């Protein structure tokens, strides 16, 4: 079902603070030098859709109450998230663990999950109503660090959307917290205990920089408006793309293949001058790259942004293997020494022009969050912008596992993008099953 013009009413209750269910330490905690970057001073937003359980086992439970109680329990373990950011010397932020709590909104919507379509994917109609911006709550300093809205649907399903102060966590850290909320909601013990230890990502003393290949963080330009279409990749599409690269590159990952494909098709669609330099910036979870490896419960920022560079003409004229090789090389540069050097020197800004930012949410834990109603139909980013894309695990109408990637482009560029993508797949296989779903920007 098309949802371009789908509108519905959301009736919200007043936002309330949810504090830890038990007393927590009243301490002040420093962020890491990795956390403390002006490029992270913004809010990240994600959304999760859940269907009613067919067996009726949770029909007597209110998901808002279940979520609220589980959040209070989780904040006992993740008590820094119930505090507030303050600024110390040199405007360096720290967490004042006050135990004040996070903002929680309970709401009801006059719509069913089925009305949103067979596959739930961006863009989401009326998204501002599903995550209401409580006036005065979105400052980085001195405000609640988390805002959650749970909206019950007419069908018995529900949506919960979350806004997080990025200085506290990255996607993996947020996923870890939400998985803990789900475990507590289901009456289980935490499978992973949270670890603060932000000093692990402080600059070395004395300073030492030996690697300098990190791509600068992308500046948060104003969101562009255009057409949003979600492209669904099954294993068949991935294997078709793999046929287009030389045998020596067949060890490339699914991420490498799709990223290279999208970067190339997007550059062609935008009509960038052949002599202009373009790059794909990869948001990469670096937890396992540190030596020794980080403790599993670390939930601070630990993502880096290596990039692949090319002249637009070479990227567009060469076979797909050219772009795949560049993406693979960029990822291989991320070593422990690379990471320590980033902490030391920081990351400057780049503008978003001619650059494409790609993040992989498949391993963030978002698809595993279960507060008693099973796994979400969709768990991932709330917004899509013209300069970035997210890889989100999901299922198609036949229940087959795949990856959905929302793309925003102008209508003209989107037409060219689709033609280039389909041309690549047809070139690899005469019998492909590629499909995509189109939704307009709201």
Order of alpha helices (4+ residues) and beta strands (2+ residues): beta-beta-beta-beta-alpha-beta-beta-beta-alpha-beta-beta-alpha-beta-beta-alpha-alpha-beta-beta-alpha-alpha-alpha-beta-beta-beta-beta-beta-alpha-beta
